[in-house]
Amino acid sequence: MVEQQFLKYEASGIAALLRTESLAVPFYQRSYSWSTIEERPSSDTKNDRQQVVDFWNDLKTSYESKQSYFLGTVVLATNRALHD
């Protein structure tokens, strides 16, 4: 019987990820996981844009100050439609 690997994983920095991949966060995850100090309804597109700006600024500040930035668990999935 051939044993298959159930889950492939690796530890990687965000810079390596962004150099090699396109990163997209589904709309339903943005409002759930990313929030700003100023709370607005999740359907507010201005708030969605602000969350991305805040996230990018956090990453940039961490990079410029040579501090680590903990993202937590990031799950990547292949979009088969793009590869077919």
N, C-alpha and C positions, 0 to 999 in steps of 0.2 A: 504494500500500500504506500503510495506517495503522499508524504505529508506536505500540505500547502501552508504557506505563511498567511495567517489570518489578517494581520495588521502590519503594515510597514510604517516605520516611524524614524525620525531623525531630529536631533536638536540643531536648530539653525537660527541665525540672527535675522532680524527684519531686513537689514540691508541686502543680505544674500537672497532673500525671498523676493524682494522688489526688483532686484537686478535680473532675475531669471523668469519671473512669472507676472502675469496680470492679476491684480487683486481686486475682487469685487465683493462687496458686502450686500447680501440680499436686503431689500427694503425692510422686510419684517424684522430683521435683526438690528437695524440701525437704531430705531427708537427704543427697543428693548434693552440693548446693551450699552449704548452710548448716550449719556445724558449731559446736559449742561446745567449750570447753576440756575439759570432762568428756565423754569419748567413751562413747556408749551405742549399743546396736543400733538400726538405723534403724526397726525396727518399734515402738520404745518411744514411745508417744504423749506421755508426759511430756517426753521429750527434744524431740519435735517442737514442743510448746508453748513450751518454753524457748528454742528457736531463734528463734521468732517474737518472743518477749519481748526477747531479746538484740538482734535486728535493730531492733526498734522503739526500744529504748533508745539504740542507736547513732545512729539517725536523729534522735531527740529531742535528744541531747547535741550533735550536729553543728549542729542548728538553733539551739539555745540559745546556743551559743558562736560562732555565725556563721561556722562552718567549713564547707568544702565536704565532701561525702560522695560518693565515687566508687562507683557501683553496677556499673559495667561495662556490658556490652551487655544491654539489656532488649528482648526480642522480644514484641510484643503481637499477639494473634490474636483475631479475632472469634469468639465462640461462636455459631455459626449457629442452634443450637437456641433460644437466648434471643431471637433476632431474627425467627424464623419464626412 
